[in-house]
Amino acid sequence: MKKFNVLDHEMVPEHVIISKKEVEALLTEYSITKEQLPKIKSVDPICKEIDAKSGDVVKIIRDSLTAGKSIAYRLVVD
């Protein structure tokens, strides 16, 4: 039996774990701490699929009718 991959669904935007260097640049750009980012649970199906661990920052890239691409960030928590 083939396992369903949630990333293949058309309604699920692209999720990418960003590097520590990218996280530092993001936090500096917005003058925030990592804990001030919106959260996503490590048990979320997407986090499981991309193997995101607690403490990782996930970049979410959505298609947008007005902006072309919309980017959001989430801190993975337990």
C-alpha positions in Angstrom: 0.0 0.0 0.0 1.4 3.4 -1.0 1.8 6.0 1.8 0.1 9.3 1.2 2.6 12.2 1.1 1.0 15.4 2.4 3.4 17.5 0.4 1.9 16.2 -2.8 -1.5 17.8 -2.0 -2.3 20.9 -4.1 -3.5 22.8 -1.0 -0.3 22.3 1.0 2.2 25.1 0.4 6.0 24.5 0.2 7.7 24.0 3.5 11.5 24.3 3.9 13.7 24.0 7.0 16.1 27.0 6.8 19.8 27.0 7.9 21.1 28.6 11.1 22.7 31.4 9.0 19.3 32.2 7.4 17.6 32.1 10.8 20.1 34.6 12.2 19.6 36.9 9.2 15.8 36.7 9.6 15.9 37.5 13.3 18.3 40.4 12.7 16.2 41.8 9.8 13.1 41.9 12.0 14.8 42.6 15.3 13.1 39.7 17.0 14.0 36.6 19.0 13.4 33.1 17.7 10.7 32.6 20.4 8.7 35.5 18.9 8.1 33.6 15.7 4.7 31.9 15.2 4.8 28.3 16.2 4.2 24.9 14.6 4.0 21.6 16.5 6.7 19.0 15.8 3.8 16.4 15.5 2.3 18.4 12.6 2.1 16.1 9.5 4.2 18.5 7.5 6.9 18.7 10.2 7.0 14.9 10.3 7.3 14.7 6.5 10.2 17.2 6.2 11.8 15.8 9.4 11.7 19.1 11.2 12.8 19.0 14.9 12.0 21.2 17.8 14.0 24.4 17.5 14.1 24.4 13.7 12.6 27.3 11.7 10.4 26.4 8.8 9.9 28.7 5.8 6.4 28.4 4.2 6.1 29.6 0.7 2.5 30.2 -0.5 1.2 31.3 -3.9 -0.6 34.6 -3.6 -3.0 36.2 -6.1 -1.9 39.7 -5.0 1.8 39.3 -4.1 2.8 36.4 -6.3 4.5 34.6 -3.4 3.8 35.0 0.3 6.5 33.9 2.8 5.9 33.0 6.4 8.1 31.5 9.1 7.3 29.1 11.9 9.4 27.9 14.9 9.0 24.2 15.5 8.0 23.3 19.1 7.2 20.1 20.9 
